């Protein structure tokens, strides 16, 4: 399996692609089916806001190329203050 190729890197975070394996017993006639996979993880930088954009492509074993154009919207968590007294 060829590794995924980043065409346009994100500006407000990092994209990491890891090889893995999907496993399932849910396909009739194929108990314990294992399929090679690549999993993409996005991690926003601390303080990132607004949106980020990235483009990557994956080549399947037959040579077909799929391009993924992804927009990610950052949402800040609200901070809560506990007051006791």
PyMOL Python script that loads the backbone (N, CA, C, O; Angstrom):
from pymol import cmd

cmd.read_pdbstr("""\
ATOM      1  N   UNK A   1       0.848  -1.175   0.000  1.00  0.00           N
ATOM      2  CA  UNK A   1       0.000   0.000   0.000  1.00  0.00           C
ATOM      3  C   UNK A   1       0.894   1.237   0.000  1.00  0.00           C
ATOM      4  O   UNK A   1       1.767   1.390   0.854  1.00  0.00           O
ATOM      5  N   UNK A   2       0.659   2.115  -0.972  1.00  0.00           N
ATOM      6  CA  UNK A   2       1.402   3.371  -1.031  1.00  0.00           C
ATOM      7  C   UNK A   2       0.935   4.283   0.094  1.00  0.00           C
ATOM      8  O   UNK A   2      -0.247   4.291   0.436  1.00  0.00           O
ATOM      9  N   UNK A   3       1.851   5.049   0.672  1.00  0.00           N
ATOM     10  CA  UNK A   3       1.419   5.971   1.736  1.00  0.00           C
ATOM     11  C   UNK A   3       0.582   7.112   1.165  1.00  0.00           C
ATOM     12  O   UNK A   3       0.739   7.494   0.005  1.00  0.00           O
ATOM     13  N   UNK A   4      -0.308   7.647   1.994  1.00  0.00           N
ATOM     14  CA  UNK A   4      -1.094   8.813   1.598  1.00  0.00           C
ATOM     15  C   UNK A   4      -0.123   9.964   1.354  1.00  0.00           C
ATOM     16  O   UNK A   4       0.919  10.059   2.002  1.00  0.00           O
ATOM     17  N   UNK A   5      -0.472  10.828   0.420  1.00  0.00           N
ATOM     18  CA  UNK A   5       0.397  11.958   0.084  1.00  0.00           C
ATOM     19  C   UNK A   5      -0.348  13.251   0.378  1.00  0.00           C
ATOM     20  O   UNK A   5      -1.470  13.450  -0.086  1.00  0.00           O
ATOM     21  N   UNK A   6       0.284  14.130   1.154  1.00  0.00           N
ATOM     22  CA  UNK A   6      -0.323  15.425   1.481  1.00  0.00           C
ATOM     23  C   UNK A   6      -0.042  16.380   0.325  1.00  0.00           C
ATOM     24  O   UNK A   6       1.112  16.629  -0.022  1.00  0.00           O
ATOM     25  N   UNK A   7      -1.107  16.907  -0.263  1.00  0.00           N
ATOM     26  CA  UNK A   7      -0.999  17.857  -1.371  1.00  0.00           C
ATOM     27  C   UNK A   7      -0.926  19.277  -0.831  1.00  0.00           C
ATOM     28  O   UNK A   7      -0.121  20.086  -1.292  1.00  0.00           O
ATOM     29  N   UNK A   8      -1.777  19.576   0.156  1.00  0.00           N
ATOM     30  CA  UNK A   8      -1.783  20.885   0.812  1.00  0.00           C
ATOM     31  C   UNK A   8      -1.870  20.660   2.310  1.00  0.00           C
ATOM     32  O   UNK A   8      -2.883  20.176   2.814  1.00  0.00           O
ATOM     33  N   UNK A   9      -0.814  21.009   3.018  1.00  0.00           N
ATOM     34  CA  UNK A   9      -0.762  20.794   4.471  1.00  0.00           C
ATOM     35  C   UNK A   9      -1.657  21.796   5.199  1.00  0.00           C
ATOM     36  O   UNK A   9      -1.862  22.910   4.717  1.00  0.00           O
ATOM     37  N   UNK A  10      -2.191  21.402   6.361  1.00  0.00           N
ATOM     38  CA  UNK A  10      -2.985  22.344   7.158  1.00  0.00           C
ATOM     39  C   UNK A  10      -2.093  23.459   7.695  1.00  0.00           C
ATOM     40  O   UNK A  10      -0.903  23.250   7.934  1.00  0.00           O
ATOM     41  N   UNK A  11      -2.667  24.634   7.880  1.00  0.00           N
ATOM     42  CA  UNK A  11      -1.892  25.783   8.379  1.00  0.00           C
ATOM     43  C   UNK A  11      -2.010  25.957   9.892  1.00  0.00           C
ATOM     44  O   UNK A  11      -1.122  26.528  10.525  1.00  0.00           O
ATOM     45  N   UNK A  12      -3.115  25.462  10.473  1.00  0.00           N
ATOM     46  CA  UNK A  12      -3.353  25.670  11.905  1.00  0.00           C
ATOM     47  C   UNK A  12      -3.230  24.396  12.722  1.00  0.00           C
ATOM     48  O   UNK A  12      -3.702  24.337  13.857  1.00  0.00           O
ATOM     49  N   UNK A  13      -2.604  23.382  12.157  1.00  0.00           N
ATOM     50  CA  UNK A  13      -2.469  22.119  12.866  1.00  0.00           C
ATOM     51  C   UNK A  13      -1.575  21.171  12.107  1.00  0.00           C
ATOM     52  O   UNK A  13      -0.880  21.566  11.172  1.00  0.00           O
ATOM     53  N   UNK A  14      -1.597  19.918  12.514  1.00  0.00           N
ATOM     54  CA  UNK A  14      -0.774  18.907  11.854  1.00  0.00           C
ATOM     55  C   UNK A  14      -1.641  17.738  11.410  1.00  0.00           C
ATOM     56  O   UNK A  14      -2.649  17.416  12.038  1.00  0.00           O
ATOM     57  N   UNK A  15      -1.232  17.119  10.327  1.00  0.00           N
ATOM     58  CA  UNK A  15      -1.888  15.927   9.810  1.00  0.00           C
ATOM     59  C   UNK A  15      -0.903  14.781   9.910  1.00  0.00           C
ATOM     60  O   UNK A  15       0.220  14.874   9.413  1.00  0.00           O
ATOM     61  N   UNK A  16      -1.321  13.702  10.552  1.00  0.00           N
ATOM     62  CA  UNK A  16      -0.496  12.508  10.684  1.00  0.00           C
ATOM     63  C   UNK A  16      -1.259  11.347  10.065  1.00  0.00           C
ATOM     64  O   UNK A  16      -2.438  11.147  10.354  1.00  0.00           O
ATOM     65  N   UNK A  17      -0.585  10.582   9.215  1.00  0.00           N
ATOM     66  CA  UNK A  17      -1.200   9.406   8.604  1.00  0.00           C
ATOM     67  C   UNK A  17      -0.464   8.180   9.117  1.00  0.00           C
ATOM     68  O   UNK A  17       0.762   8.094   9.050  1.00  0.00           O
ATOM     69  N   UNK A  18      -1.239   7.238   9.630  1.00  0.00           N
ATOM     70  CA  UNK A  18      -0.648   6.007  10.178  1.00  0.00           C
ATOM     71  C   UNK A  18      -1.242   4.801   9.466  1.00  0.00           C
ATOM     72  O   UNK A  18      -2.419   4.786   9.105  1.00  0.00           O
ATOM     73  N   UNK A  19      -0.406   3.802   9.274  1.00  0.00           N
ATOM     74  CA  UNK A  19      -0.894   2.544   8.719  1.00  0.00           C
ATOM     75  C   UNK A  19      -1.581   1.758   9.821  1.00  0.00           C
ATOM     76  O   UNK A  19      -1.189   1.818  10.987  1.00  0.00           O
ATOM     77  N   UNK A  20      -2.598   1.030   9.438  1.00  0.00           N
ATOM     78  CA  UNK A  20      -3.332   0.227  10.401  1.00  0.00           C
ATOM     79  C   UNK A  20      -3.973  -0.954   9.706  1.00  0.00           C
ATOM     80  O   UNK A  20      -3.643  -1.293   8.570  1.00  0.00           O
ATOM     81  N   UNK A  21      -4.887  -1.563  10.414  1.00  0.00           N
ATOM     82  CA  UNK A  21      -5.584  -2.722   9.879  1.00  0.00           C
ATOM     83  C   UNK A  21      -7.017  -2.697  10.391  1.00  0.00           C
ATOM     84  O   UNK A  21      -7.252  -2.607  11.596  1.00  0.00           O
ATOM     85  N   UNK A  22      -7.963  -2.775   9.478  1.00  0.00           N
ATOM     86  CA  UNK A  22      -9.367  -2.872   9.863  1.00  0.00           C
ATOM     87  C   UNK A  22      -9.704  -4.344  10.018  1.00  0.00           C
ATOM     88  O   UNK A  22      -9.337  -5.164   9.177  1.00  0.00           O
ATOM     89  N   UNK A  23     -10.399  -4.673  11.089  1.00  0.00           N
ATOM     90  CA  UNK A  23     -10.793  -6.057  11.343  1.00  0.00           C
ATOM     91  C   UNK A  23     -12.298  -6.121  11.537  1.00  0.00           C
ATOM     92  O   UNK A  23     -12.885  -5.258  12.191  1.00  0.00           O
ATOM     93  N   UNK A  24     -12.924  -7.150  10.965  1.00  0.00           N
ATOM     94  CA  UNK A  24     -14.364  -7.307  11.147  1.00  0.00           C
ATOM     95  C   UNK A  24     -14.771  -8.770  11.040  1.00  0.00           C
ATOM     96  O   UNK A  24     -14.137  -9.560  10.340  1.00  0.00           O
ATOM     97  N   UNK A  25     -15.821  -9.105  11.735  1.00  0.00           N
ATOM     98  CA  UNK A  25     -16.457 -10.416  11.636  1.00  0.00           C
ATOM     99  C   UNK A  25     -17.852 -10.247  11.044  1.00  0.00           C
ATOM    100  O   UNK A  25     -18.662 -11.172  11.102  1.00  0.00           O
ATOM    101  N   UNK A  26     -18.142  -9.080  10.478  1.00  0.00           N
ATOM    102  CA  UNK A  26     -19.482  -8.751  10.005  1.00  0.00           C
ATOM    103  C   UNK A  26     -19.705  -9.043   8.519  1.00  0.00           C
ATOM    104  O   UNK A  26     -20.781  -8.748   7.999  1.00  0.00           O
ATOM    105  N   UNK A  27     -18.720  -9.612   7.825  1.00  0.00           N
ATOM    106  CA  UNK A  27     -18.874  -9.922   6.404  1.00  0.00           C
ATOM    107  C   UNK A  27     -19.124 -11.415   6.272  1.00  0.00           C
ATOM    108  O   UNK A  27     -18.290 -12.233   6.659  1.00  0.00           O
ATOM    109  N   UNK A  28     -20.288 -11.762   5.717  1.00  0.00           N
ATOM    110  CA  UNK A  28     -20.657 -13.176   5.577  1.00  0.00           C
ATOM    111  C   UNK A  28     -19.602 -13.928   4.775  1.00  0.00           C
ATOM    112  O   UNK A  28     -19.163 -13.469   3.721  1.00  0.00           O
ATOM    113  N   UNK A  29     -19.207 -15.075   5.280  1.00  0.00           N
ATOM    114  CA  UNK A  29     -18.230 -15.915   4.596  1.00  0.00           C
ATOM    115  C   UNK A  29     -16.791 -15.486   4.777  1.00  0.00           C
ATOM    116  O   UNK A  29     -15.887 -16.126   4.240  1.00  0.00           O
ATOM    117  N   UNK A  30     -16.557 -14.424   5.516  1.00  0.00           N
ATOM    118  CA  UNK A  30     -15.189 -13.920   5.731  1.00  0.00           C
ATOM    119  C   UNK A  30     -14.943 -13.657   7.213  1.00  0.00           C
ATOM    120  O   UNK A  30     -14.713 -12.510   7.598  1.00  0.00           O
ATOM    121  N   UNK A  31     -14.985 -14.681   8.048  1.00  0.00           N
ATOM    122  CA  UNK A  31     -14.741 -14.445   9.473  1.00  0.00           C
ATOM    123  C   UNK A  31     -13.310 -13.960   9.701  1.00  0.00           C
ATOM    124  O   UNK A  31     -12.361 -14.465   9.100  1.00  0.00           O
ATOM    125  N   UNK A  32     -13.183 -13.000  10.556  1.00  0.00           N
ATOM    126  CA  UNK A  32     -11.850 -12.476  10.886  1.00  0.00           C
ATOM    127  C   UNK A  32     -11.208 -11.716   9.739  1.00  0.00           C
ATOM    128  O   UNK A  32      -9.982 -11.702   9.623  1.00  0.00           O
ATOM    129  N   UNK A  33     -12.007 -11.084   8.887  1.00  0.00           N
ATOM    130  CA  UNK A  33     -11.499 -10.330   7.743  1.00  0.00           C
ATOM    131  C   UNK A  33     -10.592  -9.199   8.229  1.00  0.00           C
ATOM    132  O   UNK A  33     -10.952  -8.452   9.138  1.00  0.00           O
ATOM    133  N   UNK A  34      -9.412  -9.082   7.613  1.00  0.00           N
ATOM    134  CA  UNK A  34      -8.462  -8.020   7.949  1.00  0.00           C
ATOM    135  C   UNK A  34      -8.103  -7.291   6.660  1.00  0.00           C
ATOM    136  O   UNK A  34      -7.746  -7.910   5.658  1.00  0.00           O
ATOM    137  N   UNK A  35      -8.204  -5.972   6.704  1.00  0.00           N
ATOM    138  CA  UNK A  35      -7.945  -5.146   5.529  1.00  0.00           C
ATOM    139  C   UNK A  35      -6.922  -4.077   5.901  1.00  0.00           C
ATOM    140  O   UNK A  35      -7.103  -3.378   6.898  1.00  0.00           O
ATOM    141  N   UNK A  36      -5.833  -3.935   5.107  1.00  0.00           N
ATOM    142  CA  UNK A  36      -4.883  -2.861   5.395  1.00  0.00           C
ATOM    143  C   UNK A  36      -5.559  -1.504   5.245  1.00  0.00           C
ATOM    144  O   UNK A  36      -6.419  -1.323   4.383  1.00  0.00           O
ATOM    145  N   UNK A  37      -5.169  -0.562   6.078  1.00  0.00           N
ATOM    146  CA  UNK A  37      -5.796   0.759   6.060  1.00  0.00           C
ATOM    147  C   UNK A  37      -4.772   1.838   6.395  1.00  0.00           C
ATOM    148  O   UNK A  37      -3.712   1.566   6.959  1.00  0.00           O
ATOM    149  N   UNK A  38      -5.118   3.057   6.034  1.00  0.00           N
ATOM    150  CA  UNK A  38      -4.369   4.225   6.464  1.00  0.00           C
ATOM    151  C   UNK A  38      -5.365   5.136   7.172  1.00  0.00           C
ATOM    152  O   UNK A  38      -6.467   5.372   6.676  1.00  0.00           O
ATOM    153  N   UNK A  39      -4.971   5.638   8.320  1.00  0.00           N
ATOM    154  CA  UNK A  39      -5.858   6.470   9.125  1.00  0.00           C
ATOM    155  C   UNK A  39      -5.220   7.849   9.252  1.00  0.00           C
ATOM    156  O   UNK A  39      -4.048   7.972   9.608  1.00  0.00           O
ATOM    157  N   UNK A  40      -6.008   8.886   8.955  1.00  0.00           N
ATOM    158  CA  UNK A  40      -5.515  10.259   9.033  1.00  0.00           C
ATOM    159  C   UNK A  40      -6.006  10.905  10.326  1.00  0.00           C
ATOM    160  O   UNK A  40      -7.188  10.829  10.660  1.00  0.00           O
ATOM    161  N   UNK A  41      -5.087  11.538  11.045  1.00  0.00           N
ATOM    162  CA  UNK A  41      -5.398  12.235  12.298  1.00  0.00           C
ATOM    163  C   UNK A  41      -5.025  13.705  12.140  1.00  0.00           C
ATOM    164  O   UNK A  41      -3.932  14.027  11.675  1.00  0.00           O
ATOM    165  N   UNK A  42      -5.929  14.589  12.526  1.00  0.00           N
ATOM    166  CA  UNK A  42      -5.661  16.023  12.520  1.00  0.00           C
ATOM    167  C   UNK A  42      -5.600  16.503  13.965  1.00  0.00           C
ATOM    168  O   UNK A  42      -6.452  16.152  14.781  1.00  0.00           O
ATOM    169  N   UNK A  43      -4.580  17.315  14.276  1.00  0.00           N
ATOM    170  CA  UNK A  43      -4.453  17.903  15.606  1.00  0.00           C
ATOM    171  C   UNK A  43      -4.267  19.407  15.444  1.00  0.00           C
ATOM    172  O   UNK A  43      -3.281  19.856  14.858  1.00  0.00           O
ATOM    173  N   UNK A  44      -5.218  20.186  15.965  1.00  0.00           N
ATOM    174  CA  UNK A  44      -5.115  21.648  15.899  1.00  0.00           C
ATOM    175  C   UNK A  44      -4.033  22.130  16.858  1.00  0.00           C
ATOM    176  O   UNK A  44      -3.807  21.529  17.908  1.00  0.00           O
ATOM    177  N   UNK A  45      -3.377  23.203  16.493  1.00  0.00           N
ATOM    178  CA  UNK A  45      -2.410  23.828  17.402  1.00  0.00           C
ATOM    179  C   UNK A  45      -3.179  24.509  18.534  1.00  0.00           C
ATOM    180  O   UNK A  45      -4.330  24.910  18.363  1.00  0.00           O
ATOM    181  N   UNK A  46      -2.540  24.630  19.666  1.00  0.00           N
ATOM    182  CA  UNK A  46      -3.157  25.303  20.810  1.00  0.00           C
ATOM    183  C   UNK A  46      -3.533  26.728  20.400  1.00  0.00           C
ATOM    184  O   UNK A  46      -2.718  27.454  19.832  1.00  0.00           O
ATOM    185  N   UNK A  47      -4.756  27.112  20.691  1.00  0.00           N
ATOM    186  CA  UNK A  47      -5.222  28.457  20.387  1.00  0.00           C
ATOM    187  C   UNK A  47      -5.754  28.631  18.966  1.00  0.00           C
ATOM    188  O   UNK A  47      -6.163  29.729  18.589  1.00  0.00           O
ATOM    189  N   UNK A  48      -5.753  27.558  18.178  1.00  0.00           N
ATOM    190  CA  UNK A  48      -6.260  27.665  16.807  1.00  0.00           C
ATOM    191  C   UNK A  48      -7.739  28.049  16.829  1.00  0.00           C
ATOM    192  O   UNK A  48      -8.500  27.582  17.676  1.00  0.00           O
ATOM    193  N   UNK A  49      -8.129  28.897  15.896  1.00  0.00           N
ATOM    194  CA  UNK A  49      -9.533  29.290  15.807  1.00  0.00           C
ATOM    195  C   UNK A  49      -9.908  29.430  14.343  1.00  0.00           C
ATOM    196  O   UNK A  49      -9.042  29.442  13.467  1.00  0.00           O
ATOM    197  N   UNK A  50     -11.187  29.534  14.087  1.00  0.00           N
ATOM    198  CA  UNK A  50     -11.634  29.637  12.698  1.00  0.00           C
ATOM    199  C   UNK A  50     -11.638  28.273  12.038  1.00  0.00           C
ATOM    200  O   UNK A  50     -12.130  27.299  12.608  1.00  0.00           O
ATOM    201  N   UNK A  51     -11.089  28.203  10.834  1.00  0.00           N
ATOM    202  CA  UNK A  51     -11.077  26.925  10.134  1.00  0.00           C
ATOM    203  C   UNK A  51      -9.692  26.635   9.567  1.00  0.00           C
ATOM    204  O   UNK A  51      -8.835  27.515   9.483  1.00  0.00           O
ATOM    205  N   UNK A  52      -9.503  25.408   9.189  1.00  0.00           N
ATOM    206  CA  UNK A  52      -8.251  24.968   8.579  1.00  0.00           C
ATOM    207  C   UNK A  52      -8.625  24.151   7.355  1.00  0.00           C
ATOM    208  O   UNK A  52      -9.756  23.680   7.236  1.00  0.00           O
ATOM    209  N   UNK A  53      -7.685  23.988   6.459  1.00  0.00           N
ATOM    210  CA  UNK A  53      -7.938  23.295   5.203  1.00  0.00           C
ATOM    211  C   UNK A  53      -6.736  22.431   4.855  1.00  0.00           C
ATOM    212  O   UNK A  53      -5.592  22.826   5.079  1.00  0.00           O
ATOM    213  N   UNK A  54      -7.000  21.249   4.307  1.00  0.00           N
ATOM    214  CA  UNK A  54      -5.929  20.370   3.853  1.00  0.00           C
ATOM    215  C   UNK A  54      -6.431  19.528   2.694  1.00  0.00           C
ATOM    216  O   UNK A  54      -7.632  19.312   2.537  1.00  0.00           O
ATOM    217  N   UNK A  55      -5.495  19.058   1.890  1.00  0.00           N
ATOM    218  CA  UNK A  55      -5.815  18.175   0.771  1.00  0.00           C
ATOM    219  C   UNK A  55      -4.807  17.039   0.789  1.00  0.00           C
ATOM    220  O   UNK A  55      -3.601  17.266   0.887  1.00  0.00           O
ATOM    221  N   UNK A  56      -5.320  15.796   0.692  1.00  0.00           N
ATOM    222  CA  UNK A  56      -4.417  14.656   0.607  1.00  0.00           C
ATOM    223  C   UNK A  56      -4.980  13.642  -0.377  1.00  0.00           C
ATOM    224  O   UNK A  56      -6.170  13.655  -0.690  1.00  0.00           O
ATOM    225  N   UNK A  57      -4.106  12.760  -0.861  1.00  0.00           N
ATOM    226  CA  UNK A  57      -4.557  11.746  -1.796  1.00  0.00           C
ATOM    227  C   UNK A  57      -4.078  10.370  -1.369  1.00  0.00           C
ATOM    228  O   UNK A  57      -3.040  10.212  -0.727  1.00  0.00           O
ATOM    229  N   UNK A  58      -4.871   9.387  -1.750  1.00  0.00           N
ATOM    230  CA  UNK A  58      -4.584   7.995  -1.425  1.00  0.00           C
ATOM    231  C   UNK A  58      -4.638   7.200  -2.727  1.00  0.00           C
ATOM    232  O   UNK A  58      -5.563   7.359  -3.523  1.00  0.00           O
ATOM    233  N   UNK A  59      -3.638   6.343  -2.935  1.00  0.00           N
ATOM    234  CA  UNK A  59      -3.620   5.474  -4.105  1.00  0.00           C
ATOM    235  C   UNK A  59      -3.955   4.066  -3.651  1.00  0.00           C
ATOM    236  O   UNK A  59      -3.301   3.528  -2.758  1.00  0.00           O
ATOM    237  N   UNK A  60      -4.982   3.457  -4.267  1.00  0.00           N
ATOM    238  CA  UNK A  60      -5.371   2.106  -3.860  1.00  0.00           C
ATOM    239  C   UNK A  60      -4.481   1.082  -4.577  1.00  0.00           C
ATOM    240  O   UNK A  60      -3.722   1.451  -5.473  1.00  0.00           O
ATOM    241  N   UNK A  61      -4.566  -0.194  -4.196  1.00  0.00           N
ATOM    242  CA  UNK A  61      -3.685  -1.214  -4.770  1.00  0.00           C
ATOM    243  C   UNK A  61      -3.769  -1.353  -6.298  1.00  0.00           C
ATOM    244  O   UNK A  61      -2.828  -1.845  -6.920  1.00  0.00           O
ATOM    245  N   UNK A  62      -4.871  -0.932  -6.899  1.00  0.00           N
ATOM    246  CA  UNK A  62      -4.988  -1.027  -8.360  1.00  0.00           C
ATOM    247  C   UNK A  62      -4.489   0.231  -9.070  1.00  0.00           C
ATOM    248  O   UNK A  62      -4.551   0.323 -10.296  1.00  0.00           O
ATOM    249  N   UNK A  63      -3.992   1.205  -8.291  1.00  0.00           N
ATOM    250  CA  UNK A  63      -3.431   2.420  -8.874  1.00  0.00           C
ATOM    251  C   UNK A  63      -4.389   3.582  -8.982  1.00  0.00           C
ATOM    252  O   UNK A  63      -3.995   4.664  -9.419  1.00  0.00           O
ATOM    253  N   UNK A  64      -5.649   3.386  -8.593  1.00  0.00           N
ATOM    254  CA  UNK A  64      -6.608   4.493  -8.621  1.00  0.00           C
ATOM    255  C   UNK A  64      -6.266   5.481  -7.509  1.00  0.00           C
ATOM    256  O   UNK A  64      -5.920   5.089  -6.395  1.00  0.00           O
ATOM    257  N   UNK A  65      -6.368   6.767  -7.833  1.00  0.00           N
ATOM    258  CA  UNK A  65      -6.051   7.823  -6.868  1.00  0.00           C
ATOM    259  C   UNK A  65      -7.336   8.527  -6.448  1.00  0.00           C
ATOM    260  O   UNK A  65      -8.127   8.955  -7.289  1.00  0.00           O
ATOM    261  N   UNK A  66      -7.533   8.642  -5.140  1.00  0.00           N
ATOM    262  CA  UNK A  66      -8.668   9.382  -4.579  1.00  0.00           C
ATOM    263  C   UNK A  66      -8.105  10.604  -3.864  1.00  0.00           C
ATOM    264  O   UNK A  66      -7.191  10.485  -3.048  1.00  0.00           O
ATOM    265  N   UNK A  67      -8.651  11.773  -4.171  1.00  0.00           N
ATOM    266  CA  UNK A  67      -8.201  13.013  -3.546  1.00  0.00           C
ATOM    267  C   UNK A  67      -9.261  13.482  -2.563  1.00  0.00           C
ATOM    268  O   UNK A  67     -10.451  13.496  -2.878  1.00  0.00           O
ATOM    269  N   UNK A  68      -8.824  13.864  -1.375  1.00  0.00           N
ATOM    270  CA  UNK A  68      -9.724  14.322  -0.315  1.00  0.00           C
ATOM    271  C   UNK A  68      -9.398  15.771   0.016  1.00  0.00           C
ATOM    272  O   UNK A  68      -8.263  16.099   0.363  1.00  0.00           O
ATOM    273  N   UNK A  69     -10.399  16.632  -0.094  1.00  0.00           N
ATOM    274  CA  UNK A  69     -10.281  18.056   0.186  1.00  0.00           C
ATOM    275  C   UNK A  69     -11.086  18.294   1.465  1.00  0.00           C
ATOM    276  O   UNK A  69     -12.312  18.191   1.461  1.00  0.00           O
ATOM    277  N   UNK A  70     -10.394  18.612   2.553  1.00  0.00           N
ATOM    278  CA  UNK A  70     -11.020  18.635   3.877  1.00  0.00           C
ATOM    279  C   UNK A  70     -10.936  20.029   4.490  1.00  0.00           C
ATOM    280  O   UNK A  70      -9.873  20.650   4.502  1.00  0.00           O
ATOM    281  N   UNK A  71     -12.074  20.516   5.003  1.00  0.00           N
ATOM    282  CA  UNK A  71     -12.103  21.756   5.772  1.00  0.00           C
ATOM    283  C   UNK A  71     -12.522  21.411   7.199  1.00  0.00           C
ATOM    284  O   UNK A  71     -13.509  20.708   7.418  1.00  0.00           O
ATOM    285  N   UNK A  72     -11.769  21.907   8.144  1.00  0.00           N
ATOM    286  CA  UNK A  72     -12.011  21.628   9.568  1.00  0.00           C
ATOM    287  C   UNK A  72     -12.342  22.944  10.254  1.00  0.00           C
ATOM    288  O   UNK A  72     -11.635  23.937  10.080  1.00  0.00           O
ATOM    289  N   UNK A  73     -13.415  22.951  11.035  1.00  0.00           N
ATOM    290  CA  UNK A  73     -13.795  24.132  11.798  1.00  0.00           C
ATOM    291  C   UNK A  73     -13.419  23.917  13.257  1.00  0.00           C
ATOM    292  O   UNK A  73     -13.799  22.919  13.870  1.00  0.00           O
ATOM    293  N   UNK A  74     -12.668  24.866  13.803  1.00  0.00           N
ATOM    294  CA  UNK A  74     -12.255  24.782  15.204  1.00  0.00           C
ATOM    295  C   UNK A  74     -13.331  25.396  16.093  1.00  0.00           C
ATOM    296  O   UNK A  74     -13.851  26.473  15.803  1.00  0.00           O
ATOM    297  N   UNK A  75     -13.649  24.714  17.154  1.00  0.00           N
ATOM    298  CA  UNK A  75     -14.572  25.240  18.166  1.00  0.00           C
ATOM    299  C   UNK A  75     -13.822  25.282  19.484  1.00  0.00           C
ATOM    300  O   UNK A  75     -13.277  24.271  19.927  1.00  0.00           O
ATOM    301  N   UNK A  76     -13.793  26.431  20.102  1.00  0.00           N
ATOM    302  CA  UNK A  76     -13.122  26.568  21.391  1.00  0.00           C
ATOM    303  C   UNK A  76     -14.026  26.033  22.485  1.00  0.00           C
ATOM    304  O   UNK A  76     -15.232  26.277  22.482  1.00  0.00           O
ATOM    305  N   UNK A  77     -13.443  25.310  23.411  1.00  0.00           N
ATOM    306  CA  UNK A  77     -14.215  24.842  24.572  1.00  0.00           C
ATOM    307  C   UNK A  77     -14.426  26.010  25.512  1.00  0.00           C
ATOM    308  O   UNK A  77     -13.543  26.846  25.700  1.00  0.00           O
ATOM    309  N   UNK A  78     -15.607  26.054  26.097  1.00  0.00           N
ATOM    310  CA  UNK A  78     -15.871  27.092  27.081  1.00  0.00           C
ATOM    311  C   UNK A  78     -15.169  26.714  28.374  1.00  0.00           C
ATOM    312  O   UNK A  78     -15.166  25.552  28.780  1.00  0.00           O
ATOM    313  N   UNK A  79     -14.577  27.705  29.007  1.00  0.00           N
ATOM    314  CA  UNK A  79     -13.960  27.402  30.274  1.00  0.00           C
ATOM    315  C   UNK A  79     -14.983  27.669  31.372  1.00  0.00           C
ATOM    316  O   UNK A  79     -15.725  28.651  31.338  1.00  0.00           O
ATOM    317  N   UNK A  80     -14.997  26.777  32.332  1.00  0.00           N
ATOM    318  CA  UNK A  80     -15.944  26.902  33.425  1.00  0.00           C
ATOM    319  C   UNK A  80     -15.199  27.220  34.708  1.00  0.00           C
ATOM    320  O   UNK A  80     -14.117  26.690  34.958  1.00  0.00           O
ATOM    321  N   UNK A  81     -15.776  28.075  35.504  1.00  0.00           N
ATOM    322  CA  UNK A  81     -15.168  28.429  36.771  1.00  0.00           C
ATOM    323  C   UNK A  81     -16.117  27.976  37.886  1.00  0.00           C
ATOM    324  O   UNK A  81     -17.306  28.297  37.894  1.00  0.00           O
ATOM    325  N   UNK A  82     -15.554  27.235  38.804  1.00  0.00           N
ATOM    326  CA  UNK A  82     -16.347  26.765  39.952  1.00  0.00           C
ATOM    327  C   UNK A  82     -16.092  27.719  41.109  1.00  0.00           C
ATOM    328  O   UNK A  82     -14.955  27.918  41.536  1.00  0.00           O
ATOM    329  N   UNK A  83     -17.161  28.293  41.598  1.00  0.00           N
ATOM    330  CA  UNK A  83     -17.043  29.220  42.727  1.00  0.00           C
ATOM    331  C   UNK A  83     -17.738  28.566  43.927  1.00  0.00           C
ATOM    332  O   UNK A  83     -18.904  28.177  43.851  1.00  0.00           O
ATOM    333  N   UNK A  84     -17.010  28.457  45.014  1.00  0.00           N
ATOM    334  CA  UNK A  84     -17.622  27.894  46.211  1.00  0.00           C
ATOM    335  C   UNK A  84     -17.413  28.888  47.356  1.00  0.00           C
ATOM    336  O   UNK A  84     -16.508  29.722  47.318  1.00  0.00           O
ATOM    337  N   UNK A  85     -18.251  28.781  48.349  1.00  0.00           N
ATOM    338  CA  UNK A  85     -18.028  29.715  49.433  1.00  0.00           C
ATOM    339  C   UNK A  85     -19.115  29.806  50.367  1.00  0.00           C
ATOM    340  O   UNK A  85     -19.040  30.568  51.331  1.00  0.00           O
TER     341      UNK A  85
END
""", "prot")
cmd.dss("prot")
cmd.show_as("cartoon", "prot")
cmd.util.cbc("prot")
cmd.orient("prot")
